[in-house]
Amino acid sequence: MRPTAGVRRAASGWLRLQVEEATMQTPETIDPLWDIDEVSAYLKVPKRTLYRWRTQNYGPRGLRVGRHVRYRRSVVIDWVDLMEHIDDE
């Protein structure tokens, strides 16, 4: 079986992920995660609406971090831009 791209088997047999400098993120390039309160405030909708949207596969895509839901800031902003574009048509 061939290892996937970016993964090499070390001499000791352990798998080691090789990270290229081009993919390294600095604090300026990291897309912050918003919690449900921040997204609710940004969109001016109740938190309950966001939870309902998640069950209906609507709204900005969130991700689970343990027991919590988080949203990438860029995903929320892109979703709003998409909604504006759809409304314009």
Residue, then its C-alpha position, 0 to 999 in steps of 0.5 A: m500500500r502506498p502512503t498518501a501525499g505528504v505522509r512518509r514512513a519514518a525509519s522507526g516505522w511511525l508515520r510522520l506528517q511532513v508539512e511544507e513551508a507553503t502550507m504553514q499558517t501564521p497568525e495573520t493567515i489563520d481564519p478565526l472560528w466564531d462561536i454560535d453567539e458571534v455568528s448569531a450577532y453577526l447575522k442578527v438571528p437568534k441562536r435557535t435559528l442557527y441550530r435549526w438551520r444546521t438540522q435542515n442543512y441550511g445556513p453557513r456550514g459549521l463544524r463540531v469542536g468537541r461538543h461545540v459548534r464553530y463557524r469559520r469567519s470566512v465561511v459565514i461572510d461568504w454565505v452572506d455574500l452568496m445570499e445577497h447574490i441569490d437575492d439579486e437574481 
